[in-house]
Amino acid sequence: MDAAGFTYMRLKTKNGEVWAAVSKAPVKKGAEVTIENVMIMQNFESKSLKKTFPTIYLGNLKGA
C-alpha cells in the first residue's frame, strides 16, 4: 500500500511475515523483492495510515 511517499509491504520471509517500507515504488502483490540498507524501527507510527507497526523494516528497494 502507498502512503505519504512510501510503499508499505507485508513480506513473507523464511522466519515469518514482516512489514517493510521503502520510498514509493511500483511493487505488485506476489513480487519477490530485496530490501537494502535496512533500519529496524520499533513501535513506528504511520500517521497517514493511522497505524502503528510494532516492528517495521525501513530501507531501499534493490534495483529501484
Buried (B, 14 or more C-beta within 10 A) or exposed (E): EEBEEBBBBEEEEEEEEBBBBBEBBEBEEEEEBEBEEEEEBEEBEBEEBEBEBEEBBBBBBEEE
